[in-house]
Every structure is written in structure tokens, then in C-alpha cells.
């Protein structure tokens, strides 16, 4: 029986630092979703993040009274890259704030250049 191919999970340094500040329960749930993605599937808490091309997903998690988001990209064949992690503030409902989208786009573009 062949073991399933699991992509390594890599982190943009700032995303990992922000993620490490999340409560342990939120970290556990998000890591589960990232592992599912690394195995080639999609977790229930993940959805495509529109406007950034195919292969960019956002894990949206409600933990106690707070909301946490982690964005990852599958556009790089050999790895899953975590681009951004943040605590969602309720100012705009469920929509991801523009400044976060801009930051994700910048990190994604920089990563594409570095990995060419």
C-alpha cells in the first residue's frame, strides 16, 4: 500500500509569528485544515479566496467569540505556503479586509518571484 503524498507546509515568517499568537485551540483547528490541504484535500473550514488566482485558500475559524483567518497557496507544486494569518475584526462582516487582501497579494507575488 502506497502512503499518500503530503506536501511540506512552509510559512512566510510574519504569518507564522501571527499564527503563534492565536489561542492553542484555534492553532490546532487551523493546523488540521492545513494538513488536510497538504494531503490534497480541502477542509470544511477552507474556501477559495477570490481575486488572487486559483489555488489560494482561506481557512476561516470561529474560536470562542473571535474569528481567525489563515491564508495558504497551493500554486507551488512542491509545497503548501502559508501567506498570512490574522484575527478578523468584525468591522466588515465576513469579508476579508482590503488591507489584508493587499498584503496577501504582495506576499504571493514576492513568493512567486523568489521561487521561479
N, C-alpha and C positions, 0 to 999 in steps of 0.2 A: 504494500500500500504506500502510495506516494504522499509525503506530507505536503500541505498546502503552501504555496509561495506567499510569504508575507514580506511586504516592503518594509525596509527600515523607516523609522519615523525620525525626521530631522526637524530642528526648531530654529527659527530666527531667534537670536539671543534675547531681544526685547520681549518677544512673545512668551518665551519660557519664563522670564523674570516676572511678567504679569501673571502668568498661569500659576506660578509658585505662590502667589499671594491669594489665590482662591481658597475657600474652605476645603478641607480634605474630602468631604462628601462630594462636592462639585468636581474636584480634580478626578476622583475615582470614576464618576459617571462619564466625564469627558474622555478620560484615557480609555475607557471601554469602547466608546464610539470611535476613537482614533484607531484602536486595534482592529475593530470590525472593518474600517476603511482600508487599513493596511493589508487585510486579508482579502480585499477585493469586493467587499460587500458594502452596503450603506446602512448605518444605524438609523433607528426610528427618529432619533433626535437631530439627524443631519438633513440639510436641504441644500440644493444648489443655490449659490449666491449669484444672483442675476447681475449682468453688466460687466463681468470680469472674465468672460470666456468659459468654455466648458471645462469641467474638472476642478472648479473651485467650489468648495462647500463650507457651510457654516453649521457648527453644532450649537444649537440653541437649548439652553438648560435653565429651568427654573429650579432654584435651590432655596428652600425655605421661602423667604419673601423677596429674594433677589434673583436677578437674571444674569446669566453668564454666557458669553459667546466665545467660541474658538473657531478660527477660520483656517482651513487647510487646502492645499493644492495637490492634485494628482496629475498635474501636467508634466511631471518629470518622471520618466519611465521607471527609474530605479528606486525612487524614494517618495514618501509622502512628506510634504513640507508643511509645518505649522507656521502660518504667516502672522497671525495676530490673535491675541486673547484679551478680552476686556469684560468688565462688569457693565451691563447695559443699564443705563438710567432711563427712567420712564418718560422722558420728555416727548418722544415721538411715537408712542405706541410700540408696535412690533418692528417697525422699520429700523434698519441699521443706519445710524447717523452718518451724514455725508463725510465728516472728518475721518471717521473710521474707514469708510469705503476708500477715500483718497489715500490713506495710509496703507491699506491693504494693496491697492493698485500699485503704489510706489514700491512696496516690498516685493511684490510679484514681478514687476518689471526689472528690478535690480537683480533678483534671483535668476531670472531668465538670462540676463547678460552674463552673470558670473558663471553659470553652468553651461554656457554654449561651448 
